[in-house]
Amino acid sequence: MLWKRPFFFRGLEVYSYELKLLILWDSASIHLAAA
């Protein structure tokens, strides 16, 4: 079970990074649409 933990945390890291990118992309597209 312990050997799976680093991969799990790595997955969380990548997931949160992609989530940030998605939010940035969303706000950018909304900004462009409003302009």
C-alpha positions, -999 to +999 in steps of 0.1 A: +000+000+000+028+024+008+044+022-026+013+036-042+013+068-021+040+087-041+020+080-073-012+091-057+003+124-045+019+129-079-015+125-095-030+150-071-003+175-081-009+171-118-047+173-113-045+205-093-021+219-119-045+211-148-073+226-127-054+258-124-048+259-161-085+253-168-095+281-145-070+305-161-082+295-196-118+300-185-112+335-171-091+344-202-119+334-226-145+352-206-123+383-206-118+381-244-155+376-250-164+406-229-139+429-246 
